[in-house]
């Protein structure tokens, strides 16, 4: 059965003209004559039976149908281009399209990928950041790394590890002290991450400190924004420990009160059920679970040390 799809050259001409709202500028971008672009647009409109542009004097303006179609065509052309470049880059070898949380990707996953590529040189990973769940059917993704609750309709969800959040700040805010008690910490500027609005409240509740205006203070969309804000001395941030291990080790950041808050949510590998048999996904999943297990062991050892230190000051690091 013949597919009802117009020629790609017609779609490219339309998308370019729609983006510029000018046949002349579209012709310049495509290295065509203006009359050639006009013919292609007219051919597409004839094929669709819909006017995509309104001709107003010597100008062209997208019709309502044209605006909707332009957005859809642009997205699909980008997807075709992406798939084409991916195929050319990997020459038919296994490619895994992965979506991941932005700061998790940059701070935890990417530094470890050299190990994956060393053991699986024939599998390429195309990585895109996504902060919120989505429907796999509407995307090119084979899998995603998700933080939250183990809920994702129509998908397989595999637990990786939990999250331990720790207060951090610029050493200059310590004023020579090695530790700031929670009651005094509550009076400092508190920095927030938008997707963890209750984190500071939970931390202070855990420490037995009441009456704190935990909602006050600036908010940042991503931890990759929150961490530099803490480094700049804008206040105290509550962040996942593994995001700031290097900064704590180097002294760029310090923890004014090194007691961690255990989140009830966690990080998960998520993929659609019909991708479970993918060899590339299986290889990546096995590797990722190995990395997650090593990280859990590492954090377990660090947690035991932190608990001893917390107990010596009269606090515990159990979540509320």
Buried (B, 14 or more C-beta within 10 A) or exposed (E): EEEEEBEEBBBBBBBBBBBBBBBEBBBBBBEBEBEBBBBBBEBBBEEBEEEBBEEEEEEBEBBEBBEEBBEEBBEEBEEEEBBEEBEEEBEEEBBBBBBBBBBBBBBBBEEEBEEBEEEBEEBBBBBBBBBEBEEBEEBEBBBBBBBBEEEBEEBBEBEBBBBBBBBBBBBEBBEEEEBBBBEEBBEBBBBBBEBBEEBBEBBBBBBEBEEBEBEEBEBBEBBBBBBEBBBEEBBBBBBBBBBBBEBBEEEBBBBBBBBBBBBEEBBBBBBBEEBEEBEBBEBBBEBBBEBBEEBBEEBEEBBEEBBEEBEEEEBEBEBE
